[in-house]
Amino acid sequence: MRREWEIEDLIECWTLDEEERALLANKSGATRLGFGLMLKFFELEARFPRREDLPRPAVEFMAGQVKVDAALFASYDWSGRTIEYHRAQIRKFHDFREPTVGDEDKLADWLATKICPVEMSRDRLRGALLARCREDRIEPPKTTRIERVLGAAEAMFERNFTTTAVQRLSLESVGKLEELIVAEAAPAGVPAGGQDAPQGDGQAQAAAAASGGRRAFLQELKEDPGPLQLETLLAEIVKLERVKAVGLPAALFEGVSEKVVAGWRARAMKMYPSDFEAAAPPVRLTLLAALCQVRQAELIDGLVELLIQLVHKISVRAEKKVERELNAEFRRVQGKNGILVKLATAALELPEEIVRKALYPVVGERTLEDIIAEAKANEKELRTRVRTKLRGSYSHHYRRGLPKLFKAVRFRSSNDTFKPVMDALDLLNATTVPTPTSRPPPRRCRWSTWCPTTGATRSSTSTATWWSGSHTSCVCWWRCARPSGAVRFGSRAPTPGAIPTRTCPPTLRTTGMCTTRRCPSPATRPTSSPTCKNGTWRRWTG
């Protein structure tokens, strides 16, 4: 109850009516004053007060009504038969009853079913319990009993909530959630912990040290994005794809407010992998699922924010580059109006003279060049060159992040104003060419079974592939009988995993010898080699 009261509020809330005055008829002194204060307090709060709950202005106002000195309130007995009799009178007057064990069980069940799915604050739960008691005309339990009811309700809700969440998870999702807390081996070249580890989040370092220098994806999931750069965007995309791969159902936490799910997420953020392992399986899986679901939404928002910041970064960088280039190209000319007057005067005085003799002595050639360069460096030129820089930065570096971003995040808008932008995004997404993961299907090579680079004879089990570069040239990629693998063009030693070039210009025809300077070795043309068109031999390659 509030401690400060205005006189109007005191008159409205603490004035005794005729029926209430009748209950005070046989009471006097401190008993009369204490009974009147408890009677009106119960009417306002639906519970009995403690001595410190009664505000001083209310005590003085009630003392004036019952014609008792306010100082006598300190002598009112708050324990014993007298106050118990007073409470029984007040309950009967307001048609309330004392709570029972059955009432407490019903209150705990009601809180777990109706209030806990939408609220986590103890104060709000306590307020809801008191309101429910007033509605059912039940005197609220004592403070210690209220805390026990609240604890029982929270435990009941957690048990029902975790059981329902686990039942909605598939076996595959359960397995992937359990893998989140499994420590993975640290990548080669990356310090796992100790003195050489980078300084960062203390919780992450402590968890890495506890896991023997290994790192679980759970720790990476909790971390914030790194510096503003393309690699950070790509790393966040990979993180989002791994979270999506868990396969959480959309209705996993249906019937529970976002506030409660966010509370479970905050609880999971503070836990180490060892804490998850020590928790009961339903609680562990629910915590991990809540963390993944909330972090998935946060990662999507973070990717959009990173994209906006990267675009702004590229734009600012392009503007600075163009400004530096423009400043390097010209120097600002002071007093252009005076120079213009001099030029006009010289032209009028010497209309028949050539420009070099008439104008250059008045205004130097360099000054005229600076004026022209400054005039060209206008706003339109600036925007054009900035746009060129933007396109260059995007094409050479940032472009590789867009296909992955479009694959991980879907952009949608119901506003017709942004429909052209959405159409452009759909077009970019539809025309994204995937990176080839395999070579074209092999074809038979036209050359003989003898390898010109290693001198080995190709066995029946080895393969040779051929790609057509044009109607006059081709490239052979050999796999010889000996374990030499592919030979990169221009190298003498076999190079495993070499990628063949697309075209091979023909060499001049000679008597059985390859004459090109780029030939890996002087190779003799086998008699079985076919002749080439246009009177040329094809160049040997590995």
C-alpha positions as CSV (number, residue, x, y, z in Angstrom):
1,M,0.0,0.0,0.0
2,R,1.2,3.5,-0.8
3,R,2.6,5.7,2.0
4,E,1.4,9.1,0.9
5,W,-2.3,10.0,0.9
6,E,-4.2,13.2,-0.1
7,I,-7.1,14.3,2.1
8,E,-9.6,13.5,-0.8
9,D,-8.3,10.0,-1.0
10,L,-8.4,9.5,2.7
11,I,-12.1,10.6,2.8
12,E,-12.9,8.3,-0.1
13,C,-11.1,5.1,1.1
14,W,-10.9,5.3,4.9
15,T,-14.3,6.7,6.0
16,L,-16.4,4.4,8.1
17,D,-20.1,3.9,7.1
18,E,-23.0,3.2,9.6
19,E,-22.6,-0.6,9.4
20,E,-18.9,-0.5,10.1
21,R,-19.4,2.0,12.9
22,A,-21.8,-0.5,14.5
23,L,-19.0,-3.1,14.8
24,L,-17.0,-0.5,16.8
25,A,-19.8,0.1,19.4
26,N,-18.3,-2.2,22.1
27,K,-14.7,-1.3,21.6
28,S,-12.6,1.5,23.0
29,G,-9.1,2.9,23.1
30,A,-6.3,1.2,21.1
31,T,-8.6,-1.8,20.3
32,R,-11.2,0.6,18.7
33,L,-8.5,2.3,16.6
34,G,-6.8,-0.9,15.5
35,F,-10.1,-2.7,14.6
36,G,-11.2,0.2,12.4
37,L,-7.8,0.3,10.6
38,M,-7.9,-3.4,9.9
39,L,-11.5,-3.3,8.8
40,K,-10.8,-0.6,6.1
41,F,-7.5,-2.1,5.1
42,F,-9.1,-5.5,4.4
43,E,-11.7,-3.8,2.3
44,L,-9.0,-2.2,0.2
45,E,-6.5,-5.0,0.0
46,A,-8.6,-8.2,0.7
47,R,-6.0,-9.2,3.3
48,F,-5.1,-8.4,6.9
49,P,-2.3,-5.9,7.4
50,R,0.9,-6.0,9.4
51,R,1.8,-3.1,11.7
52,E,4.2,-1.6,9.1
53,D,1.6,-1.9,6.3
54,L,-0.6,0.9,7.7
55,P,0.4,4.4,6.5
56,R,0.7,7.2,9.0
57,P,-1.9,9.5,7.4
58,A,-4.5,6.7,7.5
59,V,-3.9,6.1,11.2
60,E,-4.3,9.8,12.0
61,F,-7.5,10.1,9.8
62,M,-9.0,7.0,11.5
63,A,-8.1,8.3,15.0
64,G,-10.1,11.4,14.2
65,Q,-13.2,9.4,13.2
66,V,-13.2,7.0,16.2
67,K,-12.3,9.8,18.7
68,V,-9.1,8.1,19.9
69,D,-5.6,9.5,20.2
70,A,-3.4,8.3,17.3
71,A,-0.5,7.6,19.7
72,L,-2.5,4.7,21.2
73,F,-2.1,2.7,18.0
74,A,1.4,1.7,19.1
75,S,-0.2,-0.2,22.1
76,Y,-2.5,-2.3,19.9
77,D,-1.8,-6.1,20.4
78,W,-1.0,-7.8,17.1
79,S,-1.0,-11.3,18.6
80,G,-3.3,-13.2,20.9
81,R,-7.0,-14.0,21.2
82,T,-8.2,-10.4,20.7
83,I,-6.8,-9.9,17.2
84,E,-8.0,-13.4,16.2
85,Y,-11.5,-12.4,17.3
86,H,-11.2,-9.2,15.4
87,R,-10.1,-11.0,12.2
88,A,-13.0,-13.4,12.5
89,Q,-15.5,-10.5,12.8
90,I,-13.9,-8.8,9.7
91,R,-14.1,-12.0,7.6
92,K,-17.7,-12.5,8.5
93,F,-18.5,-8.9,7.7
94,H,-17.0,-9.1,4.3
95,D,-18.2,-12.7,3.6
96,F,-14.7,-14.2,3.4
97,R,-13.4,-17.5,4.8
98,E,-10.0,-18.8,5.9
99,P,-7.9,-20.8,3.3
100,T,-7.5,-24.5,3.4
101,V,-4.9,-26.9,2.1
102,G,-7.2,-27.8,-0.8
103,D,-7.6,-24.1,-1.6
104,E,-3.8,-23.7,-1.8
105,D,-3.6,-26.7,-4.2
106,K,-6.2,-25.2,-6.4
107,L,-4.5,-21.9,-6.4
108,A,-1.1,-23.6,-7.4
109,D,-2.8,-25.5,-10.2
110,W,-4.5,-22.4,-11.5
111,L,-1.3,-20.4,-11.4
112,A,0.6,-23.2,-13.3
113,T,-2.1,-23.5,-16.0
114,K,-3.2,-19.9,-16.5
115,I,-0.6,-17.4,-15.2
116,C,2.8,-19.1,-15.5
117,P,2.6,-19.6,-19.3
118,V,2.5,-15.8,-19.7
119,E,4.3,-14.4,-16.6
120,M,7.6,-15.2,-14.9
121,S,7.8,-12.4,-12.4
122,R,7.2,-13.4,-8.8
123,D,5.6,-10.1,-8.0
124,R,3.1,-10.5,-10.8
125,L,2.4,-14.0,-9.8
126,R,1.8,-12.9,-6.2
127,G,-0.5,-10.2,-7.4
128,A,-2.5,-12.6,-9.5
129,L,-2.8,-15.0,-6.5
130,L,-4.2,-12.2,-4.3
131,A,-6.6,-11.1,-7.0
132,R,-7.8,-14.7,-7.4
133,C,-8.3,-15.0,-3.6
134,R,-10.4,-11.9,-3.6
135,E,-12.5,-13.2,-6.5
136,D,-13.1,-16.5,-4.7
137,R,-13.8,-14.7,-1.3
138,I,-10.9,-16.4,0.4
139,E,-8.5,-14.8,2.8
140,P,-5.0,-15.0,1.3
141,P,-2.6,-17.4,3.0
142,K,0.2,-16.1,5.1
143,T,3.3,-14.8,3.5
144,T,5.3,-18.0,4.0
145,R,2.4,-20.1,2.6
146,I,2.1,-17.8,-0.4
147,E,5.7,-18.4,-1.3
148,R,5.2,-22.1,-1.1
149,V,2.2,-21.9,-3.4
150,L,4.2,-19.8,-5.9
151,G,7.1,-22.3,-5.8
152,A,4.7,-25.2,-6.3
153,A,3.0,-23.5,-9.2
154,E,6.4,-22.7,-10.9
155,A,7.6,-26.3,-10.5
156,M,4.3,-27.7,-11.9
157,F,4.5,-25.4,-14.9
158,E,8.1,-26.3,-15.6
159,R,7.3,-30.0,-15.5
160,N,4.3,-29.6,-17.8
161,F,6.1,-27.2,-20.1
162,T,9.2,-29.3,-20.6
163,T,7.2,-32.5,-21.1
164,T,5.1,-30.9,-23.8
165,A,8.1,-29.4,-25.5
166,V,9.9,-32.8,-25.6
167,Q,6.9,-34.6,-27.0
168,R,6.7,-32.1,-29.9
169,L,10.4,-32.7,-30.8
170,S,11.3,-35.4,-33.4
171,L,14.0,-37.9,-32.6
172,E,16.3,-36.3,-35.2
173,S,15.8,-32.9,-33.5
174,V,16.5,-34.4,-30.1
175,G,19.8,-35.9,-31.4
176,K,20.9,-32.6,-32.9
177,L,20.1,-30.7,-29.8
178,E,22.2,-33.1,-27.7
179,E,25.1,-32.6,-30.2
180,L,25.1,-28.8,-29.4
181,I,26.8,-29.4,-26.1
182,V,29.3,-31.9,-27.5
183,A,32.8,-30.3,-27.7
184,E,34.3,-30.4,-31.1
185,A,38.0,-30.4,-31.9
186,A,39.5,-27.0,-32.4
187,P,40.5,-26.1,-36.0
188,A,44.2,-26.5,-36.9
189,G,46.1,-23.3,-36.2
190,V,43.5,-21.9,-33.8
191,P,44.6,-21.6,-30.2
192,A,42.3,-23.6,-28.0
193,G,42.8,-21.9,-24.7
194,G,45.4,-20.8,-22.2
195,Q,47.7,-17.9,-22.5
196,D,47.9,-17.9,-26.3
197,A,44.1,-17.8,-26.7
198,P,42.6,-14.5,-27.8
199,Q,41.1,-12.3,-25.1
200,G,37.3,-12.4,-25.3
201,D,34.3,-13.5,-23.4
202,G,35.3,-14.9,-20.0
203,Q,32.5,-17.4,-19.9
204,A,33.5,-18.8,-23.3
205,Q,37.2,-19.1,-22.2
206,A,36.2,-20.8,-19.0
207,A,34.0,-23.3,-20.9
208,A,36.8,-24.0,-23.4
209,A,39.2,-24.6,-20.6
210,A,36.8,-26.9,-18.8
211,S,36.3,-29.0,-22.0
212,G,40.0,-29.6,-22.4
213,G,40.6,-26.9,-25.0
214,R,37.8,-28.0,-27.2
215,R,34.8,-25.9,-28.3
216,A,31.1,-26.8,-28.6
217,F,28.8,-25.2,-31.1
218,L,26.7,-24.0,-28.1
219,Q,29.5,-21.5,-27.2
220,E,29.6,-20.2,-30.8
221,L,25.8,-19.9,-30.8
222,K,25.9,-17.7,-27.8
223,E,28.5,-15.3,-29.2
224,D,27.7,-12.0,-30.8
225,P,28.8,-11.1,-34.4
226,G,32.4,-10.1,-35.0
227,P,33.8,-7.0,-36.7
228,L,31.8,-5.4,-39.6
229,Q,33.1,-7.3,-42.6
230,L,32.1,-9.8,-45.2
231,E,33.6,-12.7,-43.3
232,T,31.4,-11.9,-40.3
233,L,28.3,-12.0,-42.5
234,L,29.4,-15.4,-43.9
235,A,30.1,-16.8,-40.4
236,E,26.7,-15.7,-39.2
237,I,25.0,-17.3,-42.2
238,V,26.8,-20.6,-41.4
239,K,25.6,-20.3,-37.8
240,L,22.0,-19.7,-38.9
241,E,22.1,-22.7,-41.2
242,R,23.4,-24.9,-38.4
243,V,20.6,-23.7,-36.2
244,K,18.0,-24.3,-38.9
245,A,19.4,-27.8,-39.4
246,V,18.2,-28.7,-35.9
247,G,14.7,-28.8,-37.4
248,L,12.6,-27.3,-34.6
249,P,8.9,-27.4,-35.3
250,A,7.1,-24.0,-35.7
251,A,4.6,-24.8,-33.0
252,L,7.1,-26.0,-30.4
253,F,6.2,-23.4,-27.8
254,E,2.6,-22.9,-28.8
255,G,0.5,-21.7,-25.9
256,V,3.4,-20.0,-24.1
257,S,4.2,-16.3,-24.4
258,E,7.4,-15.0,-26.0
259,K,8.3,-13.5,-22.6
260,V,8.5,-17.0,-21.0
261,V,10.5,-18.4,-24.0
262,A,12.9,-15.5,-23.8
263,G,13.3,-16.2,-20.1
264,W,14.3,-19.8,-20.8
265,R,16.7,-18.5,-23.4
266,A,18.3,-16.1,-20.9
267,R,18.6,-19.0,-18.5
268,A,20.3,-21.1,-21.1
269,M,22.7,-18.3,-22.0
270,K,24.1,-18.4,-18.5
271,M,24.7,-22.1,-18.4
272,Y,27.9,-24.0,-19.3
273,P,27.8,-27.3,-21.2
274,S,28.5,-29.1,-17.9
275,D,25.3,-27.5,-16.5
276,F,23.3,-28.8,-19.3
277,E,24.7,-32.3,-18.8
278,A,23.7,-32.2,-15.1
279,A,20.1,-31.0,-15.9
280,A,17.3,-33.5,-16.3
281,P,16.8,-34.5,-20.0
282,P,13.4,-32.7,-20.5
283,V,14.8,-29.5,-18.9
284,R,18.0,-29.7,-20.9
285,L,16.2,-30.2,-24.3
286,T,13.7,-27.4,-23.6
287,L,16.5,-25.0,-22.7
288,L,18.5,-25.8,-25.8
289,A,15.3,-25.6,-28.0
290,A,14.4,-22.2,-26.5
291,L,17.9,-21.0,-27.1
292,C,18.0,-22.2,-30.7
293,Q,14.5,-20.8,-31.5
294,V,15.2,-17.3,-30.1
295,R,18.7,-17.2,-31.4
296,Q,17.5,-18.1,-34.9
297,A,15.2,-15.0,-34.9
298,E,18.1,-12.9,-33.5
299,L,20.5,-14.2,-36.1
300,I,18.1,-13.3,-38.9
301,D,17.7,-9.8,-37.5
302,G,21.5,-9.6,-37.1
303,L,22.1,-10.6,-40.7
304,V,19.8,-7.9,-42.0
305,E,21.5,-5.4,-39.7
306,L,24.9,-6.5,-40.9
307,L,23.8,-6.2,-44.5
308,I,22.6,-2.6,-43.9
309,Q,25.8,-1.7,-42.1
310,L,27.9,-3.3,-44.9
311,V,26.1,-1.3,-47.6
312,H,26.6,1.8,-45.5
313,K,30.3,1.0,-45.1
314,I,30.8,0.4,-48.8
315,S,29.0,3.7,-49.6
316,V,31.0,5.7,-47.1
317,R,34.3,4.1,-48.3
318,A,33.4,4.8,-52.0
319,E,32.6,8.4,-51.2
320,K,35.9,8.9,-49.4
321,K,37.8,7.3,-52.2
322,V,36.2,9.5,-54.8
323,E,36.7,12.6,-52.7
324,R,40.4,11.8,-52.4
325,E,40.7,11.2,-56.1
326,L,38.9,14.5,-56.9
327,N,41.1,16.4,-54.5
328,A,44.2,14.9,-56.1
329,E,42.9,15.8,-59.6
330,F,42.4,19.5,-59.0
331,R,43.1,22.2,-56.6
332,R,40.4,24.8,-55.7
333,V,41.0,28.1,-57.5
334,Q,40.5,31.2,-55.4
335,G,39.1,34.4,-56.9
336,K,37.5,33.0,-60.0
337,N,35.4,36.1,-60.5
338,G,38.4,38.3,-60.7
339,I,40.1,35.9,-63.1
340,L,37.0,35.9,-65.3
341,V,37.1,39.7,-65.4
342,K,40.7,39.7,-66.4
343,L,40.0,37.2,-69.2
344,A,37.1,39.2,-70.5
345,T,39.1,42.4,-70.4
346,A,42.0,40.8,-72.3
347,A,39.7,39.3,-74.9
348,L,38.0,42.7,-75.6
349,E,41.2,44.6,-75.7
350,L,43.0,42.2,-78.1
351,P,40.2,40.6,-80.2
352,E,42.5,39.8,-83.1
353,E,45.3,38.1,-81.1
354,I,45.6,34.4,-80.7
355,V,44.7,32.9,-77.3
356,R,48.2,32.0,-76.2
357,K,49.4,35.6,-76.7
358,A,46.3,37.4,-75.5
359,L,45.1,35.4,-72.5
360,Y,48.0,33.3,-71.2
361,P,49.9,36.3,-70.0
362,V,46.9,37.5,-68.0
363,V,45.9,34.0,-66.6
364,G,48.3,31.1,-66.6
365,E,47.6,27.9,-68.4
366,R,47.7,25.9,-65.1
367,T,45.1,28.2,-63.6
368,L,42.8,27.6,-66.5
369,E,43.2,23.8,-66.2
370,D,42.4,24.0,-62.4
371,I,39.2,26.0,-63.2
372,I,38.1,23.4,-65.7
373,A,38.8,20.5,-63.4
374,E,36.9,22.2,-60.5
375,A,33.9,22.8,-62.8
376,K,33.8,19.2,-63.9
377,A,33.9,17.9,-60.3
378,N,30.2,18.7,-59.7
379,E,27.6,16.7,-57.8
380,K,26.6,14.7,-60.8
381,E,30.2,13.6,-61.5
382,L,30.6,12.8,-57.8
383,R,27.5,10.5,-57.7
384,T,28.5,8.8,-60.9
385,R,32.0,8.0,-59.7
386,V,30.7,6.9,-56.3
387,R,28.3,4.5,-58.0
388,T,31.1,3.1,-60.0
389,K,33.2,2.5,-56.9
390,L,30.2,0.9,-55.2
391,R,29.7,-1.5,-58.1
392,G,33.4,-2.3,-58.2
393,S,33.5,-3.2,-54.4
394,Y,30.3,-5.3,-54.8
395,S,31.5,-7.2,-57.9
396,H,35.0,-8.0,-56.7
397,H,34.5,-8.8,-53.0
398,Y,31.0,-8.5,-51.5
399,R,29.1,-10.3,-54.3
400,R,29.9,-13.8,-53.0
401,G,28.0,-13.2,-49.8
402,L,24.6,-12.4,-51.5
403,P,23.7,-15.9,-52.8
404,K,24.3,-17.4,-49.4
405,L,22.4,-14.6,-47.7
406,F,19.4,-15.2,-50.1
407,K,19.5,-18.9,-49.3
408,A,19.5,-18.4,-45.6
409,V,17.1,-15.5,-45.3
410,R,13.9,-14.8,-47.2
411,F,12.9,-11.2,-47.7
412,R,9.2,-10.4,-47.9
413,S,7.1,-7.2,-47.9
414,S,3.4,-6.5,-48.1
415,N,3.9,-2.9,-49.0
416,D,3.4,-2.2,-52.8
417,T,6.0,0.6,-52.6
418,F,8.8,-1.9,-52.2
419,K,7.5,-4.3,-54.8
420,P,10.3,-3.3,-57.3
421,V,12.9,-4.1,-54.7
422,M,11.3,-7.4,-53.9
423,D,11.1,-8.3,-57.7
424,A,14.8,-7.4,-58.0
425,L,15.7,-9.6,-55.0
426,D,13.7,-12.5,-56.6
427,L,15.5,-12.0,-59.9
428,L,18.9,-12.1,-58.2
429,N,17.9,-15.2,-56.3
430,A,16.6,-16.9,-59.4
431,T,19.7,-16.1,-61.5
432,T,22.3,-17.1,-59.0
433,V,24.6,-19.6,-60.7
434,P,25.7,-22.4,-58.3
435,T,29.4,-23.1,-58.0
436,P,30.2,-26.3,-60.0
437,T,31.3,-29.1,-57.7
438,S,32.4,-31.6,-60.4
439,R,34.0,-31.6,-63.8
440,P,32.1,-32.1,-67.1
441,P,31.5,-35.7,-68.1
442,P,34.8,-37.1,-69.6
443,R,35.3,-37.9,-73.3
444,R,37.8,-40.0,-75.0
445,C,41.1,-38.3,-75.7
446,R,42.2,-38.2,-79.4
447,W,45.9,-38.8,-78.6
448,S,47.7,-42.0,-78.2
449,T,48.0,-44.1,-75.1
450,W,51.6,-42.8,-74.5
451,C,52.0,-40.0,-71.9
452,P,54.4,-37.4,-73.3
453,T,55.2,-35.9,-69.9
454,T,56.2,-39.0,-67.9
455,G,56.9,-41.4,-70.7
456,A,54.4,-43.9,-69.2
457,T,52.0,-46.0,-71.2
458,R,48.3,-45.5,-70.3
459,S,46.9,-48.9,-69.2
460,S,43.4,-50.0,-69.9
461,T,42.2,-49.0,-66.4
462,S,43.5,-45.4,-66.6
463,T,41.3,-42.6,-68.0
464,A,41.9,-39.6,-70.1
465,T,39.5,-36.7,-70.4
466,W,39.1,-34.2,-73.2
467,W,37.3,-30.8,-73.2
468,S,36.6,-28.9,-76.4
469,G,37.8,-25.3,-76.3
470,S,37.1,-24.4,-79.9
471,H,37.1,-26.0,-83.3
472,T,40.8,-25.6,-83.6
473,S,42.1,-26.4,-80.2
474,C,41.6,-28.7,-77.2
475,V,43.2,-29.6,-73.9
476,C,44.1,-33.2,-72.7
477,W,44.2,-34.1,-69.1
478,W,46.0,-37.4,-68.5
479,R,45.9,-39.9,-65.7
480,C,48.9,-42.2,-66.4
481,A,49.4,-45.8,-65.3
482,R,51.9,-44.9,-62.7
483,P,50.5,-42.9,-59.6
484,S,51.3,-39.5,-61.0
485,G,47.8,-38.0,-61.0
486,A,47.1,-34.9,-63.1
487,V,49.8,-32.7,-64.6
488,R,49.2,-29.0,-64.5
489,F,50.0,-27.3,-67.8
490,G,53.6,-26.0,-68.0
491,S,55.0,-28.2,-65.1
492,R,57.5,-30.9,-65.5
493,A,56.5,-32.9,-62.3
494,P,53.1,-34.4,-61.9
495,T,50.8,-32.2,-59.8
496,P,47.9,-34.1,-58.1
497,G,44.5,-32.3,-58.3
498,A,45.5,-30.0,-61.2
499,I,42.7,-28.3,-63.0
500,P,43.0,-28.4,-66.9
501,T,42.8,-25.1,-68.9
502,R,40.0,-24.5,-71.2
503,T,41.8,-23.9,-74.5
504,C,45.1,-24.9,-76.0
505,P,46.4,-22.9,-79.0
506,P,47.8,-25.2,-81.8
507,T,51.6,-25.4,-82.3
508,L,53.4,-25.2,-85.6
509,R,53.8,-28.5,-87.4
510,T,57.4,-29.9,-87.4
511,T,58.9,-33.3,-87.9
512,G,57.7,-35.2,-84.9
513,M,58.7,-32.6,-82.3
514,C,56.8,-30.1,-80.2
515,T,58.3,-26.7,-80.8
516,T,56.2,-24.5,-78.4
517,R,58.2,-22.9,-75.6
518,R,55.5,-23.8,-73.1
519,C,55.8,-27.5,-73.8
520,P,56.7,-29.2,-70.5
521,S,59.3,-31.4,-72.2
522,P,60.6,-32.1,-75.8
523,A,58.1,-34.8,-76.7
524,T,58.3,-36.9,-79.8
525,R,55.0,-37.2,-81.7
526,P,54.0,-40.9,-81.8
527,T,53.2,-42.4,-85.1
528,S,49.7,-43.1,-84.0
529,S,48.9,-39.5,-83.3
530,P,46.4,-38.0,-85.7
531,T,47.1,-35.0,-87.9
532,C,45.4,-31.8,-87.0
533,K,43.3,-29.6,-89.1
534,N,44.7,-26.5,-90.8
535,G,48.2,-28.1,-91.1
536,T,49.1,-27.8,-87.4
537,W,50.0,-30.2,-84.6
538,R,48.2,-29.9,-81.3
539,R,50.4,-28.8,-78.4
540,W,51.3,-31.5,-75.9
541,T,50.0,-30.9,-72.4
542,G,50.2,-33.0,-69.2
